[in-house]
Amino acid sequence: MPIAIQGLTKRFGPVFALDGIELEVPDRAFVALLGPSGSGKTTLLRIIAGLERADAGQILVDGSDIAAVPPRQRRIGFVFQHYALFRHMTVFGNIAFGLQVRPGATRPPKAEIQRRVEELLALVRLPGLGRRYPRQLSGGQRQRVALARALAIEPKLLLLDEPFGALDAKVRKELRVWLRELHDRTGLTSLFVTHDQEEALELADQVVVLRDGRIEQQGDPAALVDRPATAFVSSFLGDVNRLPCTVAGANMVEVAGLRLPADTRGLAPGSRAIADIRPRAIRLLPAGTPLSSRGGDGLVAGTARRVLHSATTVTVEAETPLSPDPIRIEADRHAPDLPAVSAGDPVMLHLPAPFVFAAER
Amino acid sequence: MGGLTRTLAAARTRLKPAQRPWEEPLGIRLLLIGIAILFLGVFLVLPLAVVLTQALRKGLDAYLEGIGSPDSLAAIRLTLTVAAIAVPLNTIFGLATAWAIAKFEFWGKSLLTTIVDLPFSVSPVISGLIYVLLFGANGWFGPFLEAHGIRVIFTVTGLVIATIFVTLPFVARELIPLMQDQGTDEEEAAVLLGASGWQTFFRVTLPNVKWALLYGVLLCNARAMGEFGAVSVVSGHIRGVTNTMPLQVEILYNEYNYVGAFAVASLLAGLALVTLVLKTLLEWRFRSDRFDSAES
């Protein structure tokens, strides 16, 4: 079901955990709430579930305000960071719980509960594990039981708090793919909290970046990556080389004498700004490439200081006149035109149009 | 490589299994163990043995007579009555307190945590005196209660109140750390799945602490039955009416009725032993509960 959040504010003492959050989540969307710890993302999730109370603002689910609905009647599926499985109940008992606690008239008969639980166990690919206890399961299995338990009540929404936070890297990757498939099959409007930008970008239709209780930017993953709205979003989504620059004119910046085309977002010529360039966006060229005399072609010469190799990439840290810190370049190891570079070699870099933000903080 | 292996093998043969480097020599070990056993024997086993031998000194008939005298039987009944009232009340209180302290944030929480411990730090005799000062004939509420025909001091009511006070912390103290350790995630999950407050309590909270609860009840019961100081002050020592087992032991002893005194005392000692066995069993269960909580 669609959710609309309007002016949601929550304070813990003098600190704003959430500060005027405005968010529209369309029906069947899969939304990531992305932010560093303390950005308010978990608080937002808990307020939607009804585990915390907002100080101001509204949450409309399918058009109606849920503030007056007690949490037990909200029909919201919640997967806790550490799963919060009932440790003294079997997997079956955990999944059946939401059906068993229904008031007499609406409680399904035993056989029906049995059937539902088995269906859910099959859905989360844990058939036959109903009689195990949570402590007898692996982390990934526990997570899937928690999800089955949340789905058992046929929720209107699914909220997941750091769903992969407690898992090791390999299981995490597998579960990501699986969760995305599950969402596509069930079409359940889902929000999940994460601090891992890769996870958010890979999984969600819509990513909401939070910082200090405010939304910095929201949009689909491609928009966020291609057009970060703030310097925070730009650096939070991935590694950047952050260079001080000056706005040289309409859509032109100057970094230590090198002119680069860039979207200057209406900044006045002459104002100081920062230019963010992703290490992956810089091209490494053979050292002899001739510099054009008029500039503006994004070429700069430097010296490689460190060269790091991994299975798929070559990372070079190069000293250039552009900044006191070395510039980081990440190149595809199998790129056909990649020059061989080792520490101490002269190199030529081709810089793309940077993301430009007003110099602040 | 081969040289290293040989050196290691040589080192291993030099160290006899009985004398690994971190172990004391046999003589010292025997001495330390001996001292420990001697200490335990003198301070724990010997008194128990003395109680039993004294109680059975004049044969089984005298022993049974000591227990079976009307005053002693009345004392046993009274002790069971007092425990039967005080233990359930303190169980409910302990659960409620622990639940509030461990699962909710509220003003005055740390004060409440401290106050729960108060009966442990106050001498039982003082606790008894407090109630005499409050409810006695010359106490704060004494005249008021007297006017309404209620007597507390020197009655069973007084015994129950004093016992409740003294045994108040046992259940709460067992539960608070465990409940705090378990957090509120499972309760929150239960509520979001549609459970009511009572359903959450009986289906999630209570089963998670059942072994610790039993353990607390057991300790509470042992203390309720064995309490002497506070009870002694408010009882008035009216035979057959306000004498509990520990008080009866004292009276019989002061009358030089050693067999009777030790016979009743042997029952209390028996209670202690039963408690000890149950406690050990529960600790064993309880530990596996804690282990689960640490793991998940």
Chai-1 contact restraints between the chains, C-beta under 6 A:
chainA,res_idxA,chainB,res_idxB,connection_type,confidence,min_distance_angstrom,max_distance_angstrom,comment,restraint_id
A,A49,B,L192,contact,1.0,0.0,6.0,A-B,restraint_1
A,L51,B,E188,contact,1.0,0.0,6.0,A-B,restraint_2
A,P71,B,V191,contact,1.0,0.0,6.0,A-B,restraint_3
A,P71,B,L192,contact,1.0,0.0,6.0,A-B,restraint_4
A,R72,B,V191,contact,1.0,0.0,6.0,A-B,restraint_5
A,R72,B,G194,contact,1.0,0.0,6.0,A-B,restraint_6
A,F78,B,L192,contact,1.0,0.0,6.0,A-B,restraint_7
A,F80,B,D185,contact,1.0,0.0,6.0,A-B,restraint_8
A,A84,B,D185,contact,1.0,0.0,6.0,A-B,restraint_9
A,A84,B,E186,contact,1.0,0.0,6.0,A-B,restraint_10
A,A84,B,A189,contact,1.0,0.0,6.0,A-B,restraint_11
A,F86,B,E186,contact,1.0,0.0,6.0,A-B,restraint_12
A,F86,B,V204,contact,1.0,0.0,6.0,A-B,restraint_13
A,R87,B,D292,contact,1.0,0.0,6.0,A-B,restraint_14
A,R87,B,S296,contact,1.0,0.0,6.0,A-B,restraint_15
A,H88,B,P207,contact,1.0,0.0,6.0,A-B,restraint_16
A,H88,B,N208,contact,1.0,0.0,6.0,A-B,restraint_17
A,F97,B,L193,contact,1.0,0.0,6.0,A-B,restraint_18
A,G98,B,L193,contact,1.0,0.0,6.0,A-B,restraint_19
A,G98,B,G194,contact,1.0,0.0,6.0,A-B,restraint_20
A,V101,B,G194,contact,1.0,0.0,6.0,A-B,restraint_21
A,V101,B,A195,contact,1.0,0.0,6.0,A-B,restraint_22
A,V101,B,Q199,contact,1.0,0.0,6.0,A-B,restraint_23
A,P134,B,S296,contact,1.0,0.0,6.0,A-B,restraint_24
A,R135,B,D292,contact,1.0,0.0,6.0,A-B,restraint_25
A,R135,B,E295,contact,1.0,0.0,6.0,A-B,restraint_26
A,R135,B,S296,contact,1.0,0.0,6.0,A-B,restraint_27
A,I153,B,L193,contact,1.0,0.0,6.0,A-B,restraint_28
